[in-house]
C-alpha cells in the first residue's frame, strides 16, 4: 500500500474515532470532550492502524510481456 493511501486511511480512522469518543463523552459526562483528550485517543487509535497498513503489501502484477521474442 502506498504512503498516501495509508495516510488517508489513518486520518479517517483518527477523525471517526474522535467523533465517536466525543459522542460517548457527551452522553456520559454531559459536556464536550477536551480537545487534548480527543487528540490523545485519536492518536492512540491511529498507531495500530498505521502499523497494520504497513504490513499490507501491494499485489504483484503479472508480467504480461513475453521475455524471449
MOPAC internal coordinates of N, CA, C and O (Angstrom, degrees):
PM7 1SCF
backbone

  N    0.0000 0     0.00 0     0.00 0    0    0    0
  C    1.4487 1     0.00 0     0.00 0    1    0    0
  C    1.5291 1   107.12 1     0.00 0    2    1    0
  O    1.2310 1   121.12 1   -46.21 1    3    2    1
  N    1.2992 1   115.47 1   133.79 1    3    2    1
  C    1.4590 1   119.71 1  -177.26 1    5    3    2
  C    1.5290 1   110.48 1   -76.40 1    6    5    3
  O    1.2310 1   121.83 1   -17.56 1    7    6    5
  N    1.3249 1   114.11 1   162.44 1    7    6    5
  C    1.4601 1   120.88 1  -172.70 1    9    7    6
  C    1.5294 1   112.50 1   -58.68 1   10    9    7
  O    1.2310 1   119.85 1   134.13 1   11   10    9
  N    1.3238 1   117.89 1   -45.87 1   11   10    9
  C    1.4687 1   119.54 1  -175.11 1   13   11   10
  C    1.5262 1   111.64 1   -66.49 1   14   13   11
  O    1.2310 1   119.69 1   148.67 1   15   14   13
  N    1.3311 1   118.20 1   -31.33 1   15   14   13
  C    1.4630 1   120.35 1   176.89 1   17   15   14
  C    1.5226 1   110.76 1   -69.41 1   18   17   15
  O    1.2310 1   120.87 1   136.93 1   19   18   17
  N    1.3416 1   115.93 1   -43.07 1   19   18   17
  C    1.4696 1   119.32 1   176.71 1   21   19   18
  C    1.5217 1   110.67 1   -60.59 1   22   21   19
  O    1.2310 1   120.96 1   136.23 1   23   22   21
  N    1.3303 1   115.77 1   -43.77 1   23   22   21
  C    1.4593 1   120.36 1  -178.74 1   25   23   22
  C    1.5222 1   110.90 1   -63.24 1   26   25   23
  O    1.2310 1   119.94 1   135.85 1   27   26   25
  N    1.3180 1   117.73 1   -44.15 1   27   26   25
  C    1.4590 1   121.84 1  -179.43 1   29   27   26
  C    1.5292 1   111.55 1   -63.18 1   30   29   27
  O    1.2310 1   120.38 1   133.85 1   31   30   29
  N    1.3234 1   116.88 1   -46.15 1   31   30   29
  C    1.4666 1   120.58 1   179.20 1   33   31   30
  C    1.5205 1   110.64 1   -63.99 1   34   33   31
  O    1.2310 1   119.96 1   138.74 1   35   34   33
  N    1.3217 1   117.67 1   -41.26 1   35   34   33
  C    1.4659 1   121.46 1   179.62 1   37   35   34
  C    1.5265 1   111.14 1   -64.23 1   38   37   35
  O    1.2310 1   120.24 1   137.86 1   39   38   37
  N    1.3225 1   117.15 1   -42.14 1   39   38   37
  C    1.4657 1   120.21 1   177.55 1   41   39   38
  C    1.5250 1   111.42 1   -64.54 1   42   41   39
  O    1.2310 1   120.25 1   140.68 1   43   42   41
  N    1.3196 1   117.13 1   -39.32 1   43   42   41
  C    1.4680 1   119.88 1   177.06 1   45   43   42
  C    1.5222 1   111.04 1   -63.46 1   46   45   43
  O    1.2310 1   120.27 1   139.02 1   47   46   45
  N    1.3265 1   117.08 1   -40.98 1   47   46   45
  C    1.4696 1   120.30 1   177.82 1   49   47   46
  C    1.5245 1   110.08 1   -62.80 1   50   49   47
  O    1.2310 1   120.36 1   139.13 1   51   50   49
  N    1.3313 1   116.91 1   -40.87 1   51   50   49
  C    1.4671 1   120.31 1   179.58 1   53   51   50
  C    1.5276 1   111.26 1   -62.66 1   54   53   51
  O    1.2310 1   120.35 1   135.73 1   55   54   53
  N    1.3235 1   116.93 1   -44.27 1   55   54   53
  C    1.4695 1   120.54 1  -178.48 1   57   55   54
  C    1.5218 1   110.69 1   -66.76 1   58   57   55
  O    1.2310 1   120.32 1   134.51 1   59   58   57
  N    1.3250 1   116.99 1   -45.49 1   59   58   57
  C    1.4663 1   120.52 1  -179.13 1   61   59   58
  C    1.5276 1   110.48 1   -63.93 1   62   61   59
  O    1.2310 1   120.25 1   137.17 1   63   62   61
  N    1.3260 1   117.12 1   -42.83 1   63   62   61
  C    1.4613 1   120.82 1   177.95 1   65   63   62
  C    1.5187 1   111.32 1   -61.48 1   66   65   63
  O    1.2310 1   120.62 1   137.55 1   67   66   65
  N    1.3105 1   116.42 1   -42.45 1   67   66   65
  C    1.4576 1   120.81 1   179.46 1   69   67   66
  C    1.5331 1   111.49 1   -63.85 1   70   69   67
  O    1.2310 1   120.46 1   138.52 1   71   70   69
  N    1.3254 1   116.73 1   -41.48 1   71   70   69
  C    1.4647 1   120.23 1   179.20 1   73   71   70
  C    1.5309 1   111.72 1   -66.78 1   74   73   71
  O    1.2310 1   120.60 1   138.44 1   75   74   73
  N    1.3179 1   116.46 1   -41.56 1   75   74   73
  C    1.4736 1   119.81 1   178.81 1   77   75   74
  C    1.5193 1   110.56 1   -64.93 1   78   77   75
  O    1.2310 1   120.55 1   135.36 1   79   78   77
  N    1.3340 1   116.55 1   -44.64 1   79   78   77
  C    1.4673 1   119.45 1   179.62 1   81   79   78
  C    1.5276 1   111.74 1   -65.50 1   82   81   79
  O    1.2310 1   120.12 1   145.98 1   83   82   81
  N    1.3278 1   117.38 1   -34.02 1   83   82   81
  C    1.4679 1   119.90 1   176.85 1   85   83   82
  C    1.5199 1   110.67 1   -64.72 1   86   85   83
  O    1.2310 1   120.35 1   139.67 1   87   86   85
  N    1.3262 1   116.94 1   -40.33 1   87   86   85
  C    1.4668 1   120.15 1   178.88 1   89   87   86
  C    1.5284 1   110.98 1   -67.08 1   90   89   87
  O    1.2310 1   120.51 1   137.60 1   91   90   89
  N    1.3385 1   116.63 1   -42.40 1   91   90   89
  C    1.4674 1   120.10 1   179.06 1   93   91   90
  C    1.5237 1   110.07 1   -65.39 1   94   93   91
  O    1.2310 1   120.34 1   134.84 1   95   94   93
  N    1.3204 1   116.96 1   -45.16 1   95   94   93
  C    1.4617 1   121.62 1  -179.55 1   97   95   94
  C    1.5321 1   110.67 1   -60.17 1   98   97   95
  O    1.2310 1   120.89 1   136.02 1   99   98   97
  N    1.3505 1   115.89 1   -43.98 1   99   98   97
  C    1.4621 1   120.81 1  -179.08 1  101   99   98
  C    1.5333 1   111.01 1   -63.96 1  102  101   99
  O    1.2310 1   120.33 1   141.00 1  103  102  101
  N    1.3410 1   116.97 1   -39.00 1  103  102  101
  C    1.4623 1   119.01 1  -179.34 1  105  103  102
  C    1.5307 1   111.89 1   -73.13 1  106  105  103
  O    1.2310 1   119.97 1   148.70 1  107  106  105
  N    1.3312 1   117.66 1   -31.30 1  107  106  105
  C    1.4630 1   120.55 1  -178.23 1  109  107  106
  C    1.5262 1   111.37 1   -82.60 1  110  109  107
  O    1.2310 1   120.02 1   132.13 1  111  110  109
  N    1.3304 1   117.56 1   -47.87 1  111  110  109
  C    1.4567 1   121.45 1  -173.08 1  113  111  110
  C    1.5196 1   114.29 1  -102.96 1  114  113  111
  O    1.2310 1   119.63 1   173.92 1  115  114  113
  N    1.3307 1   118.32 1    -6.08 1  115  114  113
  C    1.4621 1   123.71 1   178.32 1  117  115  114
  C    1.5316 1   111.92 1    57.15 1  118  117  115
  O    1.2310 1   120.63 1  -140.79 1  119  118  117
  N    1.3313 1   116.40 1    39.21 1  119  118  117
  C    1.4645 1   122.83 1   173.79 1  121  119  118
  C    1.5231 1   108.02 1  -157.33 1  122  121  119
  O    1.2310 1   120.41 1   -12.06 1  123  122  121
  N    1.3282 1   116.82 1   167.94 1  123  122  121
  C    1.4640 1   119.29 1  -178.25 1  125  123  122
  C    1.5215 1   110.45 1   -77.50 1  126  125  123
  O    1.2310 1   121.34 1   -28.18 1  127  126  125
  N    1.3179 1   115.04 1   151.82 1  127  126  125
  C    1.4558 1   121.37 1  -179.49 1  129  127  126
  C    1.5367 1   108.94 1   -77.19 1  130  129  127
  O    1.2310 1   119.60 1   -43.02 1  131  130  129
  N    1.3224 1   118.36 1   136.98 1  131  130  129
  C    1.4641 1   119.63 1   175.40 1  133  131  130
  C    1.5302 1   110.61 1   -61.88 1  134  133  131
  O    1.2310 1   120.98 1   -36.95 1  135  134  133
  N    1.3201 1   115.73 1   143.05 1  135  134  133
  C    1.4633 1   119.74 1  -173.78 1  137  135  134
  C    1.5181 1   112.60 1   -63.23 1  138  137  135
  O    1.2310 1   119.48 1   144.98 1  139  138  137
  N    1.3269 1   118.60 1   -35.02 1  139  138  137
  C    1.4585 1   119.80 1   179.97 1  141  139  138
  C    1.5184 1   111.35 1   -68.14 1  142  141  139
  O    1.2310 1   119.98 1   146.48 1  143  142  141
  N    1.3285 1   117.64 1   -33.52 1  143  142  141
  C    1.4687 1   120.63 1   177.59 1  145  143  142
  C    1.5248 1   109.78 1   -68.57 1  146  145  143
  O    1.2310 1   120.43 1   137.72 1  147  146  145
  N    1.3271 1   116.77 1   -42.28 1  147  146  145
  C    1.4612 1   120.51 1   177.98 1  149  147  146
  C    1.5266 1   110.57 1   -63.16 1  150  149  147
  O    1.2310 1   120.11 1   141.27 1  151  150  149
  N    1.3156 1   117.40 1   -38.73 1  151  150  149
  C    1.4609 1   120.99 1   178.47 1  153  151  150
  C    1.5074 1   112.54 1   -66.43 1  154  153  151
  O    1.2310 1   120.26 1   139.49 1  155  154  153
  N    1.3171 1   117.11 1   -40.51 1  155  154  153
  C    1.4667 1   121.14 1   178.89 1  157  155  154
  C    1.5247 1   110.26 1   -64.97 1  158  157  155
  O    1.2310 1   120.53 1   134.78 1  159  158  157
  N    1.3190 1   116.60 1   -45.22 1  159  158  157
  C    1.4644 1   120.35 1  -179.45 1  161  159  158
  C    1.5241 1   110.67 1   -64.24 1  162  161  159
  O    1.2310 1   120.08 1   135.79 1  163  162  161
  N    1.3240 1   117.44 1   -44.21 1  163  162  161
  C    1.4639 1   120.79 1   179.54 1  165  163  162
  C    1.5287 1   110.80 1   -65.32 1  166  165  163
  O    1.2310 1   120.01 1   140.44 1  167  166  165
  N    1.3193 1   117.59 1   -39.56 1  167  166  165
  C    1.4570 1   120.72 1   178.04 1  169  167  166
  C    1.5160 1   112.46 1   -65.10 1  170  169  167
  O    1.2310 1   120.62 1   139.74 1  171  170  169
  N    1.3185 1   116.41 1   -40.26 1  171  170  169
  C    1.4610 1   120.00 1   177.75 1  173  171  170
  C    1.5220 1   111.68 1   -67.48 1  174  173  171
  O    1.2310 1   120.25 1   147.66 1  175  174  173
  N    1.3215 1   117.12 1   -32.34 1  175  174  173
  C    1.4672 1   120.27 1   176.66 1  177  175  174
  C    1.5266 1   110.80 1   -71.96 1  178  177  175
  O    1.2310 1   120.42 1   149.57 1  179  178  177
  N    1.3291 1   116.80 1   -30.43 1  179  178  177
  C    1.4633 1   120.43 1  -176.83 1  181  179  178
  C    1.5251 1   112.71 1   -74.98 1  182  181  179
  O    1.2310 1   119.80 1   150.85 1  183  182  181
  N    1.3096 1   117.99 1   -29.15 1  183  182  181
  C    1.4707 1   120.49 1  -176.65 1  185  183  182
  C    1.5321 1   113.63 1   -59.40 1  186  185  183
  O    1.2310 1   118.97 1   126.92 1  187  186  185
  N    1.3317 1   119.57 1   -53.08 1  187  186  185
  C    1.4698 1   117.70 1   179.62 1  189  187  186
  C    1.5239 1   112.93 1   -67.29 1  190  189  187
  O    1.2310 1   120.15 1   149.02 1  191  190  189
  N    1.3309 1   117.31 1   -30.98 1  191  190  189
  C    1.4637 1   120.13 1   178.00 1  193  191  190
  C    1.5191 1   110.10 1   -65.30 1  194  193  191
  O    1.2310 1   120.07 1   135.59 1  195  194  193
  N    1.3260 1   117.48 1   -44.41 1  195  194  193
  C    1.4670 1   121.94 1   179.52 1  197  195  194
  C    1.5259 1   110.43 1   -61.17 1  198  197  195
  O    1.2310 1   120.30 1   135.22 1  199  198  197
  N    1.3308 1   117.03 1   -44.78 1  199  198  197
  C    1.4584 1   120.57 1  -179.99 1  201  199  198
  C    1.5302 1   111.34 1   -65.30 1  202  201  199
  O    1.2310 1   120.40 1   140.26 1  203  202  201
  N    1.3128 1   116.85 1   -39.74 1  203  202  201
  C    1.4680 1   120.27 1   178.17 1  205  203  202
  C    1.5236 1   110.67 1   -64.12 1  206  205  203
  O    1.2310 1   120.28 1   137.40 1  207  206  205
  N    1.3175 1   117.07 1   -42.60 1  207  206  205
  C    1.4571 1   120.46 1  -178.96 1  209  207  206
  C    1.5240 1   112.24 1   -69.26 1  210  209  207
  O    1.2310 1   120.09 1   152.32 1  211  210  209
  N    1.3353 1   117.43 1   -27.68 1  211  210  209
  C    1.4637 1   119.88 1   176.55 1  213  211  210
  C    1.5198 1   111.45 1   -67.27 1  214  213  211
  O    1.2310 1   120.27 1   151.55 1  215  214  213
  N    1.3202 1   117.09 1   -28.45 1  215  214  213
  C    1.4594 1   121.07 1  -178.50 1  217  215  214
  C    1.5196 1   112.46 1   -78.46 1  218  217  215
  O    1.2310 1   120.06 1   161.42 1  219  218  217
  N    1.3172 1   117.49 1   -18.58 1  219  218  217
  C    1.4622 1   120.84 1  -179.80 1  221  219  218
  C    1.5232 1   108.26 1   -77.81 1  222  221  219
  O    1.2310 1   120.78 1   -61.21 1  223  222  221
  N    1.3063 1   116.11 1   118.79 1  223  222  221
  C    1.4632 1   121.93 1  -178.98 1  225  223  222
  C    1.5258 1   109.15 1   -97.70 1  226  225  223
  O    1.2310 1   120.43 1   -33.17 1  227  226  225
  N    1.3331 1   116.79 1   146.83 1  227  226  225
  C    1.4722 1   118.46 1   175.56 1  229  227  226
  C    1.5265 1   110.32 1   -68.79 1  230  229  227
  O    1.2310 1   121.41 1   -32.20 1  231  230  229
  N    1.3274 1   114.91 1   147.80 1  231  230  229
  C    1.4525 1   119.35 1   178.47 1  233  231  230
  C    1.5220 1   109.42 1   -70.46 1  234  233  231
  O    1.2310 1   121.45 1   -38.38 1  235  234  233
  N    1.3240 1   114.83 1   141.62 1  235  234  233
  C    1.4570 1   118.85 1   177.47 1  237  235  234
  C    1.5269 1   108.53 1   -75.12 1  238  237  235
  O    1.2310 1   121.40 1   -44.55 1  239  238  237
  N    1.3204 1   114.93 1   135.45 1  239  238  237
  C    1.4552 1   119.01 1   176.80 1  241  239  238
  C    1.5177 1   108.77 1   -82.18 1  242  241  239
  O    1.2310 1   121.54 1   -38.14 1  243  242  241
  N    1.3064 1   114.66 1   141.86 1  243  242  241
  C    1.4500 1   118.46 1   178.24 1  245  243  242
  C    1.5224 1   108.96 1   -72.03 1  246  245  243
  O    1.2310 1   121.40 1   -41.33 1  247  246  245
  N    1.2843 1   114.92 1   138.67 1  247  246  245
  C    1.4534 1   120.93 1   179.33 1  249  247  246
  C    1.5324 1   108.12 1   -78.65 1  250  249  247
  O    1.2310 1   120.86 1   -72.07 1  251  250  249
  N    1.3120 1   115.96 1   107.93 1  251  250  249
  C    1.4513 1   120.11 1  -176.42 1  253  251  250
  C    1.5242 1   112.01 1   -89.28 1  254  253  251
  O    1.2310 1   119.62 1   171.64 1  255  254  253
  N    1.3117 1   118.33 1    -8.36 1  255  254  253
  C    1.4501 1   121.04 1   179.68 1  257  255  254
  C    1.5385 1   109.29 1   -87.60 1  258  257  255
  O    1.2310 1   120.50 1   -48.16 1  259  258  257
  N    1.3129 1   116.64 1   131.84 1  259  258  257
  C    1.4626 1   117.65 1   175.43 1  261  259  258
  C    1.5214 1   110.28 1   -70.41 1  262  261  259
  O    1.2310 1   120.51 1   -40.29 1  263  262  261
  N    1.2924 1   116.63 1   139.71 1  263  262  261
  C    1.4539 1   122.48 1  -176.71 1  265  263  262
  C    1.5276 1   112.36 1   -73.99 1  266  265  263
  O    1.2310 1   120.58 1   133.25 1  267  266  265
  N    1.2952 1   116.50 1   -46.75 1  267  266  265
  C    1.4735 1   120.73 1  -173.46 1  269  267  266
  C    1.5207 1   110.49 1  -111.78 1  270  269  267
  O    1.2310 1   120.60 1   -82.69 1  271  270  269
  N    1.3034 1   116.45 1    97.31 1  271  270  269
  C    1.4696 1   120.15 1   175.23 1  273  271  270
  C    1.4940 1   111.01 1  -115.93 1  274  273  271
  O    1.2310 1   120.10 1   180.00 1  275  274  273

